[in-house]
Amino acid sequence: QVQLVESGGGLVQAGGSLRLSCAASGSISSINRMGWYRQGPGKQRELVATITSDGSTVYADSVKGRFTISRDNAKNTVYLQMNSLKPEDTTVYYCNAENPWTHYNYWGQGTQVTVSS
């Protein structure tokens, strides 16, 4: 089992920045790719960014050039630096970790990000 604990959400004005953190604990050796997803009310959960243990990244087109995902393997923590935030970035952000052998996905509890115009 893997536990994910997120932090860093909050309220920010448009154009501002926030940094999300997600600390993993438990069976860390069973995960490779970690990332962030977001989900608004009545919407499907969508990918924001992912990063593998060797540093390969994937970003949603909507956040390219504004968000940066990084990972500290020694601390089992993944970060999402969000710059130039827009009101449409407002939603709940979820940390994700995937077991590459079983493809089982672990999820954090979610953290709210609100961008005011």
N, C-alpha and C positions, 0 to 999 in steps of 0.2 A: 504494500500500500504506500501511496505517496500523498502527503498533505501539502497543500499550497496555501500560503497566507499572503494576501495582497495588502498594500498600503500605498498612500500617496495621492488618492483622489481628492477632489474638492471643487471649489468654485473659483473660477478665474475669468477675467474679462477677455473678450475677443482680442487675439493677437498675443496673448500671454502664453506662459509655459507651465507645464506640470511634469513631474517625474513619478511614474508608477514603479513600484518594486514588488517582486513576488519571490518569497523565500520558500524553497522546497525542503521537505524533511521526510524521513522514512526510507523507503527502498529506492534511494537515489540512483543506484547503479542500473535500475530497470528503465530509466528514461533517457531519451536522446533529445528530440526536438521539444523545445518549450516556446511558448508564444503568448500573444494577447489576442483576444477576440472581443467583440462588443455586440450588444444586443439592446435594441430599443423596444418599447412597448408594442406588442403586436407584430414585431419583425423577427426575421430569422437571425440567429447568431452569425456574425460575419467575421472573417479573418481581418486582423489589423496588421500583425507582423509575427513572424516566427524566426527562430534561430536554432541551429543545431549545435551540438557540443563542440564541433570544430569551427564554428563561427559562420556558417553559411546562412544567409538571411533571405527572407521573402517578405515583401510589403504589398499591401493593398494599394492600388493606384491612387486612391483618394488621400493617402497619407504620405506618399513618396515625396521626399524633399522636406517634409515637416517633422516626421517622427523618426526616431532612431532606436532600434532595439539592440541591447547588449546583454552580455552574460558574464557572470563571475563564477566559474566552475568551482573554485575553491570555497566559495560561500554558498554554492547551490542557489544562486539568486539570478533572476532575470529582471532587466529594467526596460522601461519604455519612456524615453525622453520625448515629450510632446511639445513642439514649438509652433508658433503661429496658429494657435488654436482658433477654431471657428465655432459658431453656435451649433452647426450641424455635427460637431464632434460630441455633443452632449448625449450621454447615455451611460449605461453600466458597462464597465470593462472587466473581463474575466481572464485570469491567468490559466494557461493550459500546459499540460505536460503529457507527452505520448510515449507509451511503451512500444518500441519499434518491433518487438517480436509478436506481441498479441494485438497491437494497434488499439489497446485500451487507452482511453483518454481520461485524465484526471483534471478536475476543475477547481479553481478557487471559489470563494464565496461571492466575489464581485465587488467592485469599488466604483462609486458614482463619480462621474466627471461632468461638471456643469460649466458651460461657457456662456457667459452673458454678452449680449450685443451692446 
